[in-house]
Amino acid sequence: MTAYEKPSLAVSEIEAVLRKHLGPGAAEITPLAGGNLSSVFSFVHEANGYVVKFSDLEGAYQTESFVSDLLSGQGIAFPKCLALGKTGPLTYIITERIGGRNLADYTVEQQAALLPELISILTKLAAVDVGSSNGYGWIGPDGNGTYASWKDFVIAFNAEDQTGTFWENWHDLYRTSCLERDVYEEIYNRLMSCLSYNEPHRGFIHGDFHQWNILSDGEYITGIIDGNCMYGDPLVDLAILDRHMSRSGVIHAYQEFQAKCDITIPNFKARLIGAYYFKGLDGLRFYAKMGWKDAYQGTRQFLLNLES
């Protein structure tokens, strides 16, 4: 299995899409770093900044449009969707551009200084009203979760048969990459033993809450972008941020903030460990597919050392 390649487009193709929705005059079309599954470009039109993304994965942007309405409608800075469409085999979305740079561009010290604001955003995400939808796992184009329970989602997400998805034929990775079957199965078994703690909790999960999907002007967080959005235990987002800012005391800061807000989190430790296993297991598979051996080894060691 080869590493995934993002779609490639000529500038003329991009211009045609933008002209269709905004009229002529799009300028400064510039590729953006980040986005492992999309080709992303920024551009300016009538002095306003926008982003256009292209993907060959079915349905991703319909969900993003739903999430955009959900989050921006509840006071969370997430790019507003302006247009959805198709060009040839590719789906695209045009959104407003949030100011600032990736938080990853700033020093570790600058990132740590913004931790209180990040914790506040995580708390708001966990409190998003999802009552108008149902289901667990990936948020579908209709705004509902794809599975009847969190357990059903976890089993399906780790099943061998992933036909038609990013993970099609992923068991080949056991032969062609650094992915180790015994390690994967050990972590999976631990994950299954934690499910009873995570299952009762259904909230919004961004699914990729880390420095490359968080924007800042250096003093404040200006917004969050992208996401592998799903319904389930919101502590998954906390686990993601902690693994990406592992020396910043994320967990302690989160618990302090919840205490100040009089928010009680039942079974916090057990749920957090379940969240680490869920996201970490996916990380092992992803890093192996992308050939990122250092990230694979670091995640492997962290997961195996976790105390269930």
Wavefront OBJ file of the C-alpha trace (Angstrom):
o trace
v 0.000 0.000 0.000
v 1.502 3.324 -1.059
v 1.223 6.577 0.852
v -1.953 8.495 0.011
v -1.541 11.216 -2.629
v -3.716 14.313 -2.519
v -5.502 15.436 -5.700
v -3.439 17.546 -8.107
v -5.057 20.498 -9.929
v -4.018 23.066 -12.488
v -4.535 26.725 -11.535
v -6.960 27.064 -14.464
v -9.196 24.347 -12.944
v -9.253 26.164 -9.605
v -10.019 29.496 -11.283
v -12.962 27.950 -13.150
v -14.503 26.701 -9.902
v -14.087 30.061 -8.172
v -15.482 31.990 -11.152
v -18.593 29.821 -11.121
v -19.487 30.788 -7.545
v -17.934 34.210 -6.963
v -17.543 35.651 -10.435
v -14.197 36.724 -11.937
v -11.428 38.329 -9.933
v -10.034 35.596 -7.683
v -6.380 36.413 -6.995
v -3.403 35.218 -4.965
v -4.358 31.542 -5.317
v -1.823 29.897 -3.020
v -1.415 26.255 -1.900
v -1.681 25.819 1.869
v 0.274 23.316 3.920
v -1.648 20.849 6.076
v -4.631 18.716 5.193
v -3.482 15.139 4.627
v -6.514 14.237 2.535
v -7.346 17.494 0.721
v -5.593 19.854 -1.663
v -6.119 23.257 -0.043
v -5.686 26.752 -1.499
v -6.202 30.234 -0.136
v -7.297 33.096 -2.361
v -8.545 36.669 -2.245
v -11.724 37.949 -3.889
v -12.862 41.566 -3.575
v -10.435 42.091 -0.669
v -11.824 39.168 1.350
v -9.908 36.005 2.176
v -11.263 32.558 1.338
v -10.202 28.909 1.184
v -11.068 26.253 -1.402
v -10.461 22.551 -0.783
v -10.572 19.627 -3.199
v -10.902 15.934 -2.375
v -11.622 12.671 -4.157
v -13.200 11.217 -0.990
v -16.981 11.037 -1.218
v -19.217 13.212 0.959
v -16.544 14.787 3.187
v -17.489 18.382 2.476
v -21.248 17.965 2.908
v -20.441 17.009 6.468
v -18.092 19.987 6.790
v -20.892 22.285 5.653
v -23.188 20.824 8.340
v -20.464 21.157 10.987
v -19.807 24.755 9.898
v -23.453 25.656 10.499
v -23.547 23.725 13.786
v -20.422 25.296 15.306
v -20.619 28.833 13.966
v -24.274 28.878 15.030
v -23.202 28.161 18.628
v -20.495 30.796 18.872
v -17.447 28.716 17.939
v -15.048 30.267 15.409
v -15.190 27.783 12.522
v -15.055 28.760 8.820
v -18.467 29.509 7.311
v -19.299 27.506 4.184
v -20.103 29.493 1.010
v -20.346 26.814 -1.679
v -20.211 23.070 -2.300
v -19.779 21.420 -5.683
v -18.053 18.934 -7.980
v -15.518 19.331 -10.763
v -14.818 16.096 -12.610
v -14.136 13.385 -10.004
v -13.354 15.911 -7.269
v -15.599 17.432 -4.625
v -14.831 20.954 -3.431
v -15.876 23.399 -0.740
v -15.356 27.165 -0.579
v -15.242 28.712 2.886
v -14.404 31.993 4.518
v -10.789 32.227 5.637
v -10.127 32.760 9.337
v -7.207 35.081 10.035
v -4.015 33.968 11.731
v -1.480 31.216 11.178
v -1.357 27.594 12.240
v -0.640 27.382 15.956
v 2.146 24.958 14.963
v 4.048 27.920 13.451
v 4.550 29.449 16.904
v 7.120 28.526 19.537
v 6.363 25.956 22.227
v 6.262 28.822 24.742
v 3.752 30.807 22.667
v 1.587 27.717 22.253
v 1.666 27.044 25.990
v 0.610 30.648 26.703
v -2.540 30.037 24.655
v -3.433 26.852 26.551
v -6.123 28.503 28.743
v -7.953 29.658 25.611
v -7.591 26.205 24.022
v -9.093 24.626 27.146
v -11.995 27.080 26.969
v -12.638 26.122 23.326
v -12.483 22.398 24.184
v -15.051 22.992 26.916
v -17.344 24.825 24.465
v -16.981 22.031 21.903
v -17.935 19.447 24.524
v -21.039 21.513 25.338
v -22.268 21.890 21.732
v -25.970 21.041 21.517
v -26.219 17.887 19.376
v -29.818 17.121 20.345
v -31.205 17.649 16.841
v -29.185 14.689 15.522
v -28.726 11.036 16.451
v -26.175 8.243 16.120
v -22.479 7.833 16.883
v -19.228 7.908 14.944
v -18.648 9.825 11.723
v -21.067 12.658 11.133
v -22.758 11.938 7.811
v -23.883 14.430 5.162
v -27.313 14.576 6.851
v -25.759 15.575 10.192
v -26.434 12.240 11.928
v -23.906 9.765 13.250
v -23.283 6.725 11.073
v -23.674 4.060 13.795
v -26.252 3.165 16.426
v -23.671 3.032 19.241
v -20.067 4.001 19.993
v -19.198 0.300 20.244
v -20.588 -0.390 16.758
v -18.490 2.479 15.412
v -15.251 1.334 17.080
v -15.693 -2.231 15.793
v -16.456 -1.078 12.250
v -13.614 1.464 12.231
v -11.083 -1.230 13.092
v -12.568 -4.011 10.951
v -10.493 -5.503 8.151
v -13.072 -4.786 5.446
v -12.961 -1.049 4.746
v -13.955 -1.186 1.078
v -14.394 2.218 -0.498
v -12.752 4.160 2.338
v -9.327 5.659 3.050
v -8.544 2.408 4.900
v -9.375 -0.030 2.104
v -6.990 -3.044 2.285
v -5.316 -1.611 5.386
v -4.272 -5.085 6.611
v -1.652 -4.943 3.845
v 0.185 -2.539 6.144
v 1.140 -5.488 8.354
v 3.302 -6.702 5.461
v 4.364 -3.460 3.805
v 4.959 -1.018 6.696
v 6.059 -0.734 10.312
v 2.542 -1.637 11.571
v 2.765 -4.624 13.949
v -0.263 -6.900 14.186
v 0.412 -8.011 17.776
v 0.736 -4.405 18.978
v -2.385 -3.298 17.104
v -4.446 -6.174 18.484
v -3.180 -5.603 22.039
v -4.246 -1.948 21.961
v -7.551 -2.851 20.315
v -8.340 -5.338 23.087
v -7.551 -2.690 25.709
v -9.780 -0.219 23.856
v -12.679 -2.671 23.882
v -12.287 -3.150 27.635
v -12.669 0.639 28.149
v -15.759 1.051 25.978
v -18.268 0.899 28.813
v -16.856 4.175 30.207
v -16.977 6.110 26.926
v -20.204 4.698 25.474
v -22.757 6.641 27.579
v -21.389 10.010 26.436
v -22.582 11.501 23.160
v -21.224 14.918 22.254
v -19.465 16.637 19.384
v -15.887 15.521 18.644
v -13.707 17.598 16.286
v -11.461 14.560 15.882
v -8.270 16.405 14.882
v -7.908 19.082 17.561
v -4.208 19.933 17.313
v -1.880 22.810 16.351
v -2.209 22.308 12.581
v -5.998 22.771 12.756
v -5.968 25.679 15.225
v -5.300 29.240 14.014
v -3.806 32.083 16.038
v -2.524 35.631 15.629
v 0.060 34.938 18.333
v -1.986 36.497 21.121
v -5.353 34.819 20.712
v -6.879 31.768 19.070
v -8.663 33.066 15.973
v -10.463 29.836 15.060
v -10.410 26.109 14.411
v -10.552 24.408 11.021
v -10.959 20.995 9.372
v -11.654 17.985 11.597
v -12.646 14.332 11.325
v -15.898 15.141 13.044
v -17.936 12.544 14.904
v -20.326 11.990 17.787
v -19.074 10.270 20.902
v -17.159 11.063 24.082
v -15.782 14.647 23.781
v -12.740 13.622 25.840
v -11.340 12.271 22.555
v -10.480 15.880 21.617
v -8.730 16.387 24.965
v -6.660 13.243 24.370
v -5.640 14.521 20.922
v -4.538 17.924 22.208
v -2.621 16.371 25.104
v -0.684 14.051 22.774
v 0.256 16.981 20.530
v 1.186 19.292 23.443
v 2.509 16.594 25.718
v 4.774 18.873 27.781
v 2.249 21.636 28.395
v 0.185 20.149 31.229
v -2.985 19.952 29.130
v -4.818 17.450 31.350
v -4.133 19.327 34.570
v -5.201 22.631 32.988
v -8.407 21.026 31.697
v -9.334 19.587 35.078
v -8.664 22.925 36.803
v -10.840 24.762 34.296
v -13.723 22.285 34.727
v -13.489 22.664 38.504
v -13.649 26.475 38.215
v -16.740 26.153 36.016
v -18.348 23.610 38.399
v -18.421 21.016 35.607
v -18.306 17.446 36.911
v -16.820 14.803 34.601
v -17.782 11.272 35.718
v -15.157 8.511 35.305
v -12.681 11.055 33.936
v -9.528 8.934 34.081
v -11.094 5.777 32.624
v -12.757 7.753 29.824
v -9.533 9.584 29.005
v -7.622 6.299 28.757
v -10.322 4.958 26.422
v -9.954 8.126 24.342
v -6.162 7.698 24.172
v -6.567 4.115 22.958
v -9.210 5.034 20.380
v -7.272 7.889 18.818
v -3.850 6.310 19.321
v -4.853 3.110 17.552
v -5.948 5.123 14.534
v -2.670 7.041 14.788
v -0.604 3.847 14.591
v -2.369 2.823 11.409
v -2.135 6.302 9.891
v 1.549 6.850 10.702
v 2.395 3.429 9.255
v 0.515 4.233 6.047
v 2.229 7.614 5.706
v 5.679 6.173 6.505
v 6.110 8.358 9.609
v 8.149 5.896 11.664
v 9.120 8.254 14.505
v 5.494 9.219 15.137
v 4.559 5.536 15.004
v 7.184 4.547 17.566
v 6.310 7.397 19.929
v 2.594 6.563 19.844
v 3.264 2.835 20.190
v 5.345 3.402 23.319
v 2.814 5.789 24.870
v -0.111 3.390 24.342
v 1.659 0.286 25.593
v 2.716 2.158 28.755
v -0.814 3.383 29.565
v -2.358 1.949 32.702
v -5.878 0.689 32.058
l 1 2 3 4 5 6 7 8 9 10 11 12 13 14 15 16 17 18 19 20 21 22 23 24 25 26 27 28 29 30 31 32 33 34 35 36 37 38 39 40 41 42 43 44 45 46 47 48 49 50 51 52 53 54 55 56 57 58 59 60 61 62 63 64 65 66 67 68 69 70 71 72 73 74 75 76 77 78 79 80 81 82 83 84 85 86 87 88 89 90 91 92 93 94 95 96 97 98 99 100 101 102 103 104 105 106 107 108 109 110 111 112 113 114 115 116 117 118 119 120 121 122 123 124 125 126 127 128 129 130 131 132 133 134 135 136 137 138 139 140 141 142 143 144 145 146 147 148 149 150 151 152 153 154 155 156 157 158 159 160 161 162 163 164 165 166 167 168 169 170 171 172 173 174 175 176 177 178 179 180 181 182 183 184 185 186 187 188 189 190 191 192 193 194 195 196 197 198 199 200 201 202 203 204 205 206 207 208 209 210 211 212 213 214 215 216 217 218 219 220 221 222 223 224 225 226 227 228 229 230 231 232 233 234 235 236 237 238 239 240 241 242 243 244 245 246 247 248 249 250 251 252 253 254 255 256 257 258 259 260 261 262 263 264 265 266 267 268 269 270 271 272 273 274 275 276 277 278 279 280 281 282 283 284 285 286 287 288 289 290 291 292 293 294 295 296 297 298 299 300 301 302 303 304 305 306 307 308
